[in-house]
Amino acid sequence: MAGVGLDGYYDTPRDCPLTELADELEIAKSTCSGTFNRAEETIVKRFVAQQAGESTVPLAQ
């Protein structure tokens, strides 16, 4: 995903809709959404585990 224009995707309000991001990546909107959801889940779980003092969180279950 290097070079992908995420500018605006995480802004509030969002300046880059998921459809536009999927088009740029040349993938289906549903694929883009699922990929982002899994990535965000991993990041949040690792952050919470780190804050709780746990050493690691597996990448996949």
PyMOL Python script that loads the backbone (N, CA, C, O; Angstrom):
from pymol import cmd

cmd.read_pdbstr("""\
ATOM      1  N   MET A   1       0.807  -1.191   0.000  1.00  0.00           N
ATOM      2  CA  MET A   1       0.000   0.000   0.000  1.00  0.00           C
ATOM      3  C   MET A   1       0.849   1.253   0.000  1.00  0.00           C
ATOM      4  O   MET A   1       0.332   2.365   0.116  1.00  0.00           O
ATOM      5  N   ALA A   2       2.138   1.075  -0.128  1.00  0.00           N
ATOM      6  CA  ALA A   2       2.997   2.244  -0.172  1.00  0.00           C
ATOM      7  C   ALA A   2       2.602   3.124  -1.345  1.00  0.00           C
ATOM      8  O   ALA A   2       2.360   2.637  -2.450  1.00  0.00           O
ATOM      9  N   GLY A   3       2.541   4.396  -1.097  1.00  0.00           N
ATOM     10  CA  GLY A   3       2.201   5.332  -2.144  1.00  0.00           C
ATOM     11  C   GLY A   3       0.714   5.554  -2.320  1.00  0.00           C
ATOM     12  O   GLY A   3       0.300   6.375  -3.139  1.00  0.00           O
ATOM     13  N   VAL A   4      -0.101   4.826  -1.556  1.00  0.00           N
ATOM     14  CA  VAL A   4      -1.549   4.999  -1.645  1.00  0.00           C
ATOM     15  C   VAL A   4      -1.929   6.291  -0.951  1.00  0.00           C
ATOM     16  O   VAL A   4      -1.430   6.590   0.134  1.00  0.00           O
ATOM     17  N   GLY A   5      -2.810   7.055  -1.574  1.00  0.00           N
ATOM     18  CA  GLY A   5      -3.219   8.343  -1.015  1.00  0.00           C
ATOM     19  C   GLY A   5      -4.225   8.197   0.103  1.00  0.00           C
ATOM     20  O   GLY A   5      -5.432   8.231  -0.137  1.00  0.00           O
ATOM     21  N   LEU A   6      -3.742   8.036   1.325  1.00  0.00           N
ATOM     22  CA  LEU A   6      -4.629   7.946   2.485  1.00  0.00           C
ATOM     23  C   LEU A   6      -4.992   9.321   3.020  1.00  0.00           C
ATOM     24  O   LEU A   6      -5.746   9.440   3.985  1.00  0.00           O
ATOM     25  N   ASP A   7      -4.447  10.368   2.386  1.00  0.00           N
ATOM     26  CA  ASP A   7      -4.757  11.720   2.840  1.00  0.00           C
ATOM     27  C   ASP A   7      -6.266  11.917   2.828  1.00  0.00           C
ATOM     28  O   ASP A   7      -6.917  11.788   1.791  1.00  0.00           O
ATOM     29  N   GLY A   8      -6.798  12.226   3.979  1.00  0.00           N
ATOM     30  CA  GLY A   8      -8.216  12.492   4.081  1.00  0.00           C
ATOM     31  C   GLY A   8      -9.048  11.316   4.534  1.00  0.00           C
ATOM     32  O   GLY A   8     -10.174  11.511   4.991  1.00  0.00           O
ATOM     33  N   TYR A   9      -8.533  10.089   4.423  1.00  0.00           N
ATOM     34  CA  TYR A   9      -9.332   8.928   4.816  1.00  0.00           C
ATOM     35  C   TYR A   9      -9.613   8.928   6.305  1.00  0.00           C
ATOM     36  O   TYR A   9     -10.717   8.582   6.726  1.00  0.00           O
ATOM     37  N   TYR A  10      -8.637   9.307   7.104  1.00  0.00           N
ATOM     38  CA  TYR A  10      -8.815   9.301   8.554  1.00  0.00           C
ATOM     39  C   TYR A  10      -9.167  10.678   9.110  1.00  0.00           C
ATOM     40  O   TYR A  10      -9.169  10.871  10.326  1.00  0.00           O
ATOM     41  N   ASP A  11      -9.462  11.629   8.240  1.00  0.00           N
ATOM     42  CA  ASP A  11      -9.899  12.951   8.708  1.00  0.00           C
ATOM     43  C   ASP A  11     -11.368  12.893   9.120  1.00  0.00           C
ATOM     44  O   ASP A  11     -12.114  12.016   8.687  1.00  0.00           O
ATOM     45  N   THR A  12     -11.764  13.836   9.958  1.00  0.00           N
ATOM     46  CA  THR A  12     -13.161  13.981  10.341  1.00  0.00           C
ATOM     47  C   THR A  12     -13.597  15.386   9.998  1.00  0.00           C
ATOM     48  O   THR A  12     -13.063  16.333  10.576  1.00  0.00           O
ATOM     49  N   PRO A  13     -14.525  15.572   9.101  1.00  0.00           N
ATOM     50  CA  PRO A  13     -15.177  14.540   8.295  1.00  0.00           C
ATOM     51  C   PRO A  13     -14.217  13.981   7.249  1.00  0.00           C
ATOM     52  O   PRO A  13     -13.246  14.629   6.859  1.00  0.00           O
ATOM     53  N   ARG A  14     -14.511  12.780   6.815  1.00  0.00           N
ATOM     54  CA  ARG A  14     -13.645  12.069   5.875  1.00  0.00           C
ATOM     55  C   ARG A  14     -13.623  12.785   4.531  1.00  0.00           C
ATOM     56  O   ARG A  14     -14.668  13.055   3.940  1.00  0.00           O
ATOM     57  N   ASP A  15     -12.413  13.090   4.054  1.00  0.00           N
ATOM     58  CA  ASP A  15     -12.248  13.765   2.757  1.00  0.00           C
ATOM     59  C   ASP A  15     -11.978  12.789   1.616  1.00  0.00           C
ATOM     60  O   ASP A  15     -12.050  13.161   0.445  1.00  0.00           O
ATOM     61  N   CYS A  16     -11.669  11.542   1.960  1.00  0.00           N
ATOM     62  CA  CYS A  16     -11.383  10.516   0.962  1.00  0.00           C
ATOM     63  C   CYS A  16     -12.280   9.321   1.258  1.00  0.00           C
ATOM     64  O   CYS A  16     -11.997   8.560   2.183  1.00  0.00           O
ATOM     65  N   PRO A  17     -13.345   9.142   0.501  1.00  0.00           N
ATOM     66  CA  PRO A  17     -14.245   8.023   0.774  1.00  0.00           C
ATOM     67  C   PRO A  17     -13.602   6.676   0.450  1.00  0.00           C
ATOM     68  O   PRO A  17     -12.651   6.597  -0.327  1.00  0.00           O
ATOM     69  N   LEU A  18     -14.130   5.638   1.050  1.00  0.00           N
ATOM     70  CA  LEU A  18     -13.619   4.287   0.838  1.00  0.00           C
ATOM     71  C   LEU A  18     -13.670   3.908  -0.638  1.00  0.00           C
ATOM     72  O   LEU A  18     -12.765   3.238  -1.135  1.00  0.00           O
ATOM     73  N   THR A  19     -14.696   4.321  -1.329  1.00  0.00           N
ATOM     74  CA  THR A  19     -14.822   4.014  -2.753  1.00  0.00           C
ATOM     75  C   THR A  19     -13.640   4.568  -3.538  1.00  0.00           C
ATOM     76  O   THR A  19     -13.091   3.889  -4.405  1.00  0.00           O
ATOM     77  N   GLU A  20     -13.254   5.789  -3.235  1.00  0.00           N
ATOM     78  CA  GLU A  20     -12.123   6.419  -3.917  1.00  0.00           C
ATOM     79  C   GLU A  20     -10.828   5.683  -3.611  1.00  0.00           C
ATOM     80  O   GLU A  20     -10.004   5.468  -4.500  1.00  0.00           O
ATOM     81  N   LEU A  21     -10.652   5.300  -2.358  1.00  0.00           N
ATOM     82  CA  LEU A  21      -9.457   4.563  -1.953  1.00  0.00           C
ATOM     83  C   LEU A  21      -9.401   3.206  -2.657  1.00  0.00           C
ATOM     84  O   LEU A  21      -8.348   2.808  -3.154  1.00  0.00           O
ATOM     85  N   ALA A  22     -10.530   2.499  -2.701  1.00  0.00           N
ATOM     86  CA  ALA A  22     -10.597   1.201  -3.384  1.00  0.00           C
ATOM     87  C   ALA A  22     -10.283   1.351  -4.868  1.00  0.00           C
ATOM     88  O   ALA A  22      -9.570   0.530  -5.445  1.00  0.00           O
ATOM     89  N   ASP A  23     -10.817   2.398  -5.477  1.00  0.00           N
ATOM     90  CA  ASP A  23     -10.530   2.646  -6.894  1.00  0.00           C
ATOM     91  C   ASP A  23      -9.039   2.866  -7.123  1.00  0.00           C
ATOM     92  O   ASP A  23      -8.472   2.357  -8.090  1.00  0.00           O
ATOM     93  N   GLU A  24      -8.407   3.626  -6.232  1.00  0.00           N
ATOM     94  CA  GLU A  24      -6.973   3.886  -6.363  1.00  0.00           C
ATOM     95  C   GLU A  24      -6.161   2.601  -6.223  1.00  0.00           C
ATOM     96  O   GLU A  24      -5.136   2.428  -6.882  1.00  0.00           O
ATOM     97  N   LEU A  25      -6.629   1.702  -5.357  1.00  0.00           N
ATOM     98  CA  LEU A  25      -5.940   0.431  -5.145  1.00  0.00           C
ATOM     99  C   LEU A  25      -6.321  -0.626  -6.185  1.00  0.00           C
ATOM    100  O   LEU A  25      -5.721  -1.698  -6.255  1.00  0.00           O
ATOM    101  N   GLU A  26      -7.341  -0.293  -6.995  1.00  0.00           N
ATOM    102  CA  GLU A  26      -7.855  -1.211  -8.009  1.00  0.00           C
ATOM    103  C   GLU A  26      -8.358  -2.509  -7.401  1.00  0.00           C
ATOM    104  O   GLU A  26      -8.071  -3.599  -7.896  1.00  0.00           O
ATOM    105  N   ILE A  27      -9.126  -2.370  -6.304  1.00  0.00           N
ATOM    106  CA  ILE A  27      -9.748  -3.507  -5.636  1.00  0.00           C
ATOM    107  C   ILE A  27     -11.203  -3.161  -5.348  1.00  0.00           C
ATOM    108  O   ILE A  27     -11.601  -1.998  -5.405  1.00  0.00           O
ATOM    109  N   ALA A  28     -11.983  -4.181  -5.039  1.00  0.00           N
ATOM    110  CA  ALA A  28     -13.387  -3.964  -4.708  1.00  0.00           C
ATOM    111  C   ALA A  28     -13.500  -3.190  -3.395  1.00  0.00           C
ATOM    112  O   ALA A  28     -12.642  -3.299  -2.519  1.00  0.00           O
ATOM    113  N   LYS A  29     -14.562  -2.417  -3.277  1.00  0.00           N
ATOM    114  CA  LYS A  29     -14.802  -1.654  -2.057  1.00  0.00           C
ATOM    115  C   LYS A  29     -14.892  -2.591  -0.849  1.00  0.00           C
ATOM    116  O   LYS A  29     -14.372  -2.271   0.220  1.00  0.00           O
ATOM    117  N   SER A  30     -15.542  -3.737  -1.010  1.00  0.00           N
ATOM    118  CA  SER A  30     -15.680  -4.688   0.102  1.00  0.00           C
ATOM    119  C   SER A  30     -14.320  -5.256   0.523  1.00  0.00           C
ATOM    120  O   SER A  30     -14.081  -5.471   1.711  1.00  0.00           O
ATOM    121  N   THR A  31     -13.445  -5.496  -0.432  1.00  0.00           N
ATOM    122  CA  THR A  31     -12.093  -5.981  -0.129  1.00  0.00           C
ATOM    123  C   THR A  31     -11.310  -4.916   0.628  1.00  0.00           C
ATOM    124  O   THR A  31     -10.612  -5.215   1.597  1.00  0.00           O
ATOM    125  N   CYS A  32     -11.432  -3.692   0.185  1.00  0.00           N
ATOM    126  CA  CYS A  32     -10.752  -2.574   0.836  1.00  0.00           C
ATOM    127  C   CYS A  32     -11.247  -2.426   2.278  1.00  0.00           C
ATOM    128  O   CYS A  32     -10.454  -2.270   3.206  1.00  0.00           O
ATOM    129  N   SER A  33     -12.556  -2.478   2.445  1.00  0.00           N
ATOM    130  CA  SER A  33     -13.153  -2.339   3.769  1.00  0.00           C
ATOM    131  C   SER A  33     -12.692  -3.456   4.702  1.00  0.00           C
ATOM    132  O   SER A  33     -12.306  -3.196   5.842  1.00  0.00           O
ATOM    133  N   GLY A  34     -12.731  -4.684   4.224  1.00  0.00           N
ATOM    134  CA  GLY A  34     -12.310  -5.822   5.042  1.00  0.00           C
ATOM    135  C   GLY A  34     -10.840  -5.745   5.426  1.00  0.00           C
ATOM    136  O   GLY A  34     -10.467  -6.058   6.557  1.00  0.00           O
ATOM    137  N   THR A  35     -10.008  -5.327   4.475  1.00  0.00           N
ATOM    138  CA  THR A  35      -8.580  -5.198   4.738  1.00  0.00           C
ATOM    139  C   THR A  35      -8.318  -4.132   5.800  1.00  0.00           C
ATOM    140  O   THR A  35      -7.524  -4.342   6.717  1.00  0.00           O
ATOM    141  N   PHE A  36      -8.984  -3.002   5.673  1.00  0.00           N
ATOM    142  CA  PHE A  36      -8.818  -1.935   6.656  1.00  0.00           C
ATOM    143  C   PHE A  36      -9.347  -2.357   8.024  1.00  0.00           C
ATOM    144  O   PHE A  36      -8.734  -2.061   9.049  1.00  0.00           O
ATOM    145  N   ASN A  37     -10.480  -3.045   8.038  1.00  0.00           N
ATOM    146  CA  ASN A  37     -11.019  -3.502   9.324  1.00  0.00           C
ATOM    147  C   ASN A  37     -10.057  -4.447  10.031  1.00  0.00           C
ATOM    148  O   ASN A  37      -9.842  -4.322  11.236  1.00  0.00           O
ATOM    149  N   ARG A  38      -9.475  -5.393   9.296  1.00  0.00           N
ATOM    150  CA  ARG A  38      -8.527  -6.328   9.916  1.00  0.00           C
ATOM    151  C   ARG A  38      -7.262  -5.613  10.399  1.00  0.00           C
ATOM    152  O   ARG A  38      -6.752  -5.906  11.480  1.00  0.00           O
ATOM    153  N   ALA A  39      -6.762  -4.678   9.594  1.00  0.00           N
ATOM    154  CA  ALA A  39      -5.565  -3.927   9.990  1.00  0.00           C
ATOM    155  C   ALA A  39      -5.838  -3.082  11.232  1.00  0.00           C
ATOM    156  O   ALA A  39      -5.031  -3.054  12.162  1.00  0.00           O
ATOM    157  N   GLU A  40      -6.979  -2.396  11.241  1.00  0.00           N
ATOM    158  CA  GLU A  40      -7.328  -1.564  12.395  1.00  0.00           C
ATOM    159  C   GLU A  40      -7.537  -2.416  13.636  1.00  0.00           C
ATOM    160  O   GLU A  40      -7.154  -2.013  14.734  1.00  0.00           O
ATOM    161  N   GLU A  41      -8.147  -3.600  13.475  1.00  0.00           N
ATOM    162  CA  GLU A  41      -8.351  -4.508  14.597  1.00  0.00           C
ATOM    163  C   GLU A  41      -7.007  -4.916  15.208  1.00  0.00           C
ATOM    164  O   GLU A  41      -6.846  -4.915  16.429  1.00  0.00           O
ATOM    165  N   THR A  42      -6.061  -5.258  14.361  1.00  0.00           N
ATOM    166  CA  THR A  42      -4.734  -5.660  14.831  1.00  0.00           C
ATOM    167  C   THR A  42      -4.059  -4.518  15.590  1.00  0.00           C
ATOM    168  O   THR A  42      -3.479  -4.734  16.654  1.00  0.00           O
ATOM    169  N   ILE A  43      -4.136  -3.321  15.049  1.00  0.00           N
ATOM    170  CA  ILE A  43      -3.510  -2.167  15.689  1.00  0.00           C
ATOM    171  C   ILE A  43      -4.135  -1.887  17.050  1.00  0.00           C
ATOM    172  O   ILE A  43      -3.424  -1.665  18.031  1.00  0.00           O
ATOM    173  N   VAL A  44      -5.456  -1.897  17.108  1.00  0.00           N
ATOM    174  CA  VAL A  44      -6.155  -1.602  18.367  1.00  0.00           C
ATOM    175  C   VAL A  44      -5.867  -2.681  19.403  1.00  0.00           C
ATOM    176  O   VAL A  44      -5.595  -2.364  20.561  1.00  0.00           O
ATOM    177  N   LYS A  45      -5.922  -3.949  19.005  1.00  0.00           N
ATOM    178  CA  LYS A  45      -5.641  -5.045  19.950  1.00  0.00           C
ATOM    179  C   LYS A  45      -4.223  -4.958  20.500  1.00  0.00           C
ATOM    180  O   LYS A  45      -4.005  -5.166  21.694  1.00  0.00           O
ATOM    181  N   ARG A  46      -3.268  -4.655  19.642  1.00  0.00           N
ATOM    182  CA  ARG A  46      -1.880  -4.525  20.110  1.00  0.00           C
ATOM    183  C   ARG A  46      -1.723  -3.341  21.052  1.00  0.00           C
ATOM    184  O   ARG A  46      -1.015  -3.432  22.055  1.00  0.00           O
ATOM    185  N   PHE A  47      -2.376  -2.238  20.737  1.00  0.00           N
ATOM    186  CA  PHE A  47      -2.304  -1.056  21.596  1.00  0.00           C
ATOM    187  C   PHE A  47      -2.896  -1.358  22.967  1.00  0.00           C
ATOM    188  O   PHE A  47      -2.293  -1.033  23.990  1.00  0.00           O
ATOM    189  N   VAL A  48      -4.068  -1.973  22.993  1.00  0.00           N
ATOM    190  CA  VAL A  48      -4.728  -2.295  24.266  1.00  0.00           C
ATOM    191  C   VAL A  48      -3.873  -3.272  25.069  1.00  0.00           C
ATOM    192  O   VAL A  48      -3.714  -3.107  26.279  1.00  0.00           O
ATOM    193  N   ALA A  49      -3.326  -4.282  24.410  1.00  0.00           N
ATOM    194  CA  ALA A  49      -2.475  -5.247  25.099  1.00  0.00           C
ATOM    195  C   ALA A  49      -1.237  -4.570  25.663  1.00  0.00           C
ATOM    196  O   ALA A  49      -0.808  -4.880  26.774  1.00  0.00           O
ATOM    197  N   GLN A  50      -0.668  -3.655  24.911  1.00  0.00           N
ATOM    198  CA  GLN A  50       0.517  -2.937  25.372  1.00  0.00           C
ATOM    199  C   GLN A  50       0.177  -2.099  26.605  1.00  0.00           C
ATOM    200  O   GLN A  50       0.947  -2.053  27.565  1.00  0.00           O
ATOM    201  N   GLN A  51      -0.977  -1.442  26.571  1.00  0.00           N
ATOM    202  CA  GLN A  51      -1.389  -0.626  27.704  1.00  0.00           C
ATOM    203  C   GLN A  51      -1.671  -1.486  28.934  1.00  0.00           C
ATOM    204  O   GLN A  51      -1.495  -1.033  30.065  1.00  0.00           O
ATOM    205  N   ALA A  52      -2.106  -2.717  28.713  1.00  0.00           N
ATOM    206  CA  ALA A  52      -2.400  -3.637  29.818  1.00  0.00           C
ATOM    207  C   ALA A  52      -1.150  -4.359  30.299  1.00  0.00           C
ATOM    208  O   ALA A  52      -1.208  -5.120  31.265  1.00  0.00           O
ATOM    209  N   GLY A  53      -0.030  -4.131  29.642  1.00  0.00           N
ATOM    210  CA  GLY A  53       1.237  -4.732  30.054  1.00  0.00           C
ATOM    211  C   GLY A  53       1.471  -6.117  29.477  1.00  0.00           C
ATOM    212  O   GLY A  53       2.408  -6.798  29.893  1.00  0.00           O
ATOM    213  N   GLU A  54       0.653  -6.552  28.537  1.00  0.00           N
ATOM    214  CA  GLU A  54       0.863  -7.842  27.902  1.00  0.00           C
ATOM    215  C   GLU A  54       2.014  -7.723  26.896  1.00  0.00           C
ATOM    216  O   GLU A  54       2.242  -6.656  26.326  1.00  0.00           O
ATOM    217  N   SER A  55       2.725  -8.817  26.690  1.00  0.00           N
ATOM    218  CA  SER A  55       3.901  -8.749  25.836  1.00  0.00           C
ATOM    219  C   SER A  55       3.560  -8.762  24.346  1.00  0.00           C
ATOM    220  O   SER A  55       4.118  -7.969  23.588  1.00  0.00           O
ATOM    221  N   THR A  56       2.668  -9.636  23.915  1.00  0.00           N
ATOM    222  CA  THR A  56       2.375  -9.712  22.489  1.00  0.00           C
ATOM    223  C   THR A  56       0.909 -10.079  22.273  1.00  0.00           C
ATOM    224  O   THR A  56       0.238 -10.623  23.151  1.00  0.00           O
ATOM    225  N   VAL A  57       0.448  -9.761  21.084  1.00  0.00           N
ATOM    226  CA  VAL A  57      -0.881 -10.159  20.623  1.00  0.00           C
ATOM    227  C   VAL A  57      -0.657 -10.828  19.274  1.00  0.00           C
ATOM    228  O   VAL A  57       0.004 -10.253  18.409  1.00  0.00           O
ATOM    229  N   PRO A  58      -1.192 -12.027  19.075  1.00  0.00           N
ATOM    230  CA  PRO A  58      -0.979 -12.692  17.789  1.00  0.00           C
ATOM    231  C   PRO A  58      -1.561 -11.884  16.637  1.00  0.00           C
ATOM    232  O   PRO A  58      -2.547 -11.167  16.805  1.00  0.00           O
ATOM    233  N   LEU A  59      -0.942 -12.006  15.463  1.00  0.00           N
ATOM    234  CA  LEU A  59      -1.418 -11.285  14.290  1.00  0.00           C
ATOM    235  C   LEU A  59      -2.762 -11.800  13.814  1.00  0.00           C
ATOM    236  O   LEU A  59      -3.601 -11.013  13.375  1.00  0.00           O
ATOM    237  N   ALA A  60      -2.986 -13.100  13.891  1.00  0.00           N
ATOM    238  CA  ALA A  60      -4.253 -13.680  13.436  1.00  0.00           C
ATOM    239  C   ALA A  60      -4.713 -14.730  14.435  1.00  0.00           C
ATOM    240  O   ALA A  60      -3.910 -15.351  15.131  1.00  0.00           O
ATOM    241  N   GLN A  61      -6.006 -14.908  14.487  1.00  0.00           N
ATOM    242  CA  GLN A  61      -6.548 -15.930  15.388  1.00  0.00           C
ATOM    243  C   GLN A  61      -6.901 -17.159  14.633  1.00  0.00           C
ATOM    244  O   GLN A  61      -7.373 -18.131  15.223  1.00  0.00           O
TER     245      GLN A  61
END
""", "prot")
cmd.dss("prot")
cmd.show_as("cartoon", "prot")
cmd.util.cbc("prot")
cmd.orient("prot")
